[in-house]
Amino acid sequence: MMRFLFDPLKGEDWRSWWSARDESIVETLVAIALVVVAITVVRLIARRIMRRLMAALVQRAEGVKPSRDPEGIKRRAETIEKTTGWAMDIVLFTIASSLVLGELGFNVTALVAGFGIVGVAIGFGAQTFVKDVINGFFILAEDQYRIGDVVRLGDVGGSGPSGVVEDISPRRTVLRDLDGTVHFVPNSAIVIASNMTMDFSRINMNVGVAYKENLEEVIPLINKVCEELQADYPDDITTPPVVLRVDALGESSVDIRIMGNVRMGQQWRLMGELRRRLKNRFDAEGIEIPFPHRTVFQKSDDGSTATLMVGHGPDD
């Protein structure tokens, strides 16, 4: 090597050496260019096939079950396409790198063996990341929830955060709860996903009345208020709420269960409105909504006892 640097080739020897090197460099560059072109063409074709496949799957899903959110279906297909495309790009990049290194004269087998050892070490640290991506793919493919849904995420051992889904990626799901707090949940940590706004939602609430009230009068009155709510919100209520049953005989009240189906995500607003209307109607009809009472016995210095009734309700 040192001799080559300080004793350059001359004449025909130099020209023959350069000619051989020149041909080798040109062949190598042409081979690398062909590899890059081939990988690029394969990537474009695969992306187009994937895009058409996603469109066909969306149309099939729409035919089997009408969409509750056409834009959500489109976003889900795009996210799945992005996720699978990301994985495909990694595979193609690995293949292209191996071919290019081979053309440059590197021992690819030795490199693969060396990278394999490093890959095993990295793999142990990347297990959670791989689990995140795999679980994220199934979340998207199975349409467990979408952006805009209200969900609760957790595991078998206990409940996790709940809120509105703001973003879904292959690695994590982003929720914003009622307080405005944003939760970043790794997809591998999601064992149970409870979707409270899929397809439809439900009014499911109890209202308590005093034991002295006549249920044969109270139940028809509640149903009447529910009918009025249905008339005022026809687009939001799909199945009119009605009294389902006398749900419990509580310590201070008879609990009546009301149930009905509503448009997804509207259950909280409509339950609040129904409670407001029931309170006003009960007040107008003289129906008591019970609240806890406490009896206090107070003993004076002369030994006499006074009884004081203390209420714990809105009129205290």
N, C-alpha and C positions, 0 to 999 in steps of 0.2 A: 504493500500500500504506500509506504513512504517512498519506495523507488518510483512508483507511478507518479507521485506528486512532484518529485524533484528530478526525475529523468523522463520527461514526456516523450510519447511516441512521436516518431518523425516519418515523413514521407508516406510510402504505401502502407506501412504497418498502422500508422495513425488513421489513415482513411479507411482501411478495412475494419479496424476496431470500431470506428465511429459508425460505419455503415451497418455493422451487425447490431450495435447498440440502438441505432436509429430505427431499424426494422423492429427490434424487440419492443421499443417504447411505443411505436405506432401500433403494433399488434395489441399491446396491453391496453392502450387508450381506447382502441376500437372495441376490444372485448368489454372493458368497463362501461363504455357508452352503450353497448348492446344490452348489458345487464340492467343499467339504469332505465333504458327505454322499455325493456321487457317488463320490469317490475312496475313501472308507471302505467303501462297499458293494462297489465293484470289488475292493478289497483283500481283504475278507472272502470274497467269492465265489472269487477266485483262490486264496486260501489253502486253502479247502475243496476245490477241484478238485485242487490240488497234493497235499493230504493223501491224497485218494482215489487219485490216480495213483500216489503212492509205495506205498500199501498194495497196489494191484494189481500193481505191479512186484515187490514183495516176495513176494507169493503166486505169481507166475509163476516167480520165481527158485527158490522152494521146490519148485515142481512139477517144474522141470527138473533141479534138483540139490538133494538134501536138505541142510539147513543143518548146518554144523558148530557153529554157535553162534547159536541163535534170537535171543538178546538182542543179539548183535552185529549181526545183520541189522536188527533194530529200531533200534538206535543209528545204524547207517549211514543208514537211511532218514530218521531224524529230522535227522541232520546235513546230508544233501543238501537236505531240505526247508528247513532253516534257512538254508543257503547261497543257494539259489534265491530264498527269501523276502526275504533281505537285498538281493539284486540287484533284485528286483521293487519293493521299498520305495523304493529310490533312484530308479527310473524314475518311479514314481507321485508321489513327492515333487517331482521336477523338473517333471512335468506340472502338478501342483497349484500349485506356486509360480508358474509362467508364467501360468496362468489368473488367479490372485489378483492378481498384479502388473498384468496387463492390466485387470482390473476397477478397480483403484485409479488407473488413468490413466497408468501408466508405459509408455514405449515398449519393449515386450518385444523387438522386433527389434533395437533398438540395444543393449539389455541383453545379449541373446544374443550379439551380435557382440563386445561388450566382454568378456563372460565367456569367449567362445571363445578370445580372445587369451590371457587368463589361464589358461584350461584347457589350452591347448597348452603353456604354460610349466610348469604343474603336472604335465601328463601326462608330460613327460620325466622328472620326478622320481618319478612314481608308476608307472613301467613295471614295476619289480620287484614292487611290490605287486599290480599287475594279473596279472603272471605267477604270483605266489604263489597268487592266488585261482583262476585258471584251472586251474593244475596241481593244486591241492587239490581242485577239483571232480571232475577226472578220476580222481584217486586214490580218492575216495569212490565215484564212479559205477562204476568198474571193479573195486571191491572188492580193491584191491591189498594192503591190510592193514587190520587192525582193532585196536581197543584190546585189549590183552592179548597180541597177537602178538609174537614175537621176530623182529626184522628188522635188516638192515644197509642203511643208506642211503648213497648216494654218487653219484659221477659217473663218466664213462667214463675219466677220467684217473687214478683211484685210489679206494680204499675210503674210506668215511666212517664215522661212528659206528654202533654196533650196540647193541641193547638191547631192552627191553620197551616197546611203545607204550603210553604213558600218556594221551595226548590227541591228537586230530586236529581241526584247525580249518581253515577255508578258507585261512588264511595260513601256518600252520606245523604241524609234527609234533613232538611231545614224546616223547623216549626217555629211559629210565633204564637205564644200563649195569650190569654186574656189580659195579662198585665203588660203585654208588649215585649216580654222577654223572648229573645231568639235562642232556640235550642238547636245545636248541631249534633245529630244522632248518627253515629257510624252504622251503616247498614248491617254489619255483622252482629250488632247488639240488639237488633230487632228480631225477637222471637215471636211476639204476638203484636199484630197491627189491628186495632179496632177502629173501623171507619164509621163515623157517625153521620155521614152524609152521602152514602152510596145509594144511588137509584131513588130512594125516598127516605124520609125521616118520619118520626112518630111522636105525637103528643102522648105522653105517658105520665100522668100525674095523679096525686091524691088530693082531695079536699075534705076537710074535717068539719062535722057539724055536731052540735051538742046532743047528748043522749035524749033530751026531752023533745027533740024535734021529730015530726012525723015523716018517716022516710018515704011514705007513699005520696007525700006532697013535695018533698025536697028533690027526689030523683027526677020527676017530670020537669021541675023548674030548672034543674041543671041541664037537662037535655034541650030545653027551650033556649037557654043561653048559648048552648053549643050550636044550635041551628042558626041563631042570629049571627054568630061568629062565621059560620060557613057562608051565609048570605053576603057578608061584608068582605070576605076574602076568598072568593070562588077560585081564583087562579092559584092560590097557595095551599088550599086544602083539597086533597084528593079523595079521602074517605072521611066523612063528617065525624068529629069526635062525639062519643056517646058514653053514658055510664056503663062500664063493663060489669062491675059487681060491687058489693059492699066488701071492701078489701080487708078491713080489720076493725076490731072493737078495741080501741086504744084506751089508755088510762083516763083520758078526759074527753075523747071524741069518738064518733063513728066515722071511720075513714072510707071515703067513696072513691073508687078508681075510675078515671076517665081516660079513654084511649081513642086515637084516630090517626090516620096517615096524612102527612103533609109533604109539600115539596121539600126536597133535600136542603137542609141547612136552615129551615124556617121554624123548626120546632120550638126554639127558645123564645123567639119573638112572639109566636102565637100562644105559647103557654103563659107568658107574662100578660098578654092581652086578655086571655081567658080568666086568669086569676083576678085581674082588675074588674072585669065585668061581673064575675061571681060575687066579689066582695060588695060591689054596689047594689046588686040585686038582692043579696041576702040582707043588707041593711034596709033596703026598701020594704022587704017582706017581713022583717022582724025575725029572721032566722039567725040564731046565735052561732058564731064561730068561736068555739071554746078556746080558752087559754088557761094556763096553770094558775091555781090559787094557793096561798099559803095561810094557814091559821096560826097566829102568834098568841101564846098565853103569857100575860104579863102580871107578875105578882107584886103587890105594893107592900109597904112597910107594915101596914096593919093586918096583913094576912089575906086580904081580899084579892081575888083574881079577876083580871079583866081580859076579855077575849077581843082580839083585833084581827080582822080579815084583811089580808094584804094581797092585792092582785098583782099579777105580772103579765100585763097585756098592754095594748096600745092606748087604753084610756086611764092608765095609772096616774 
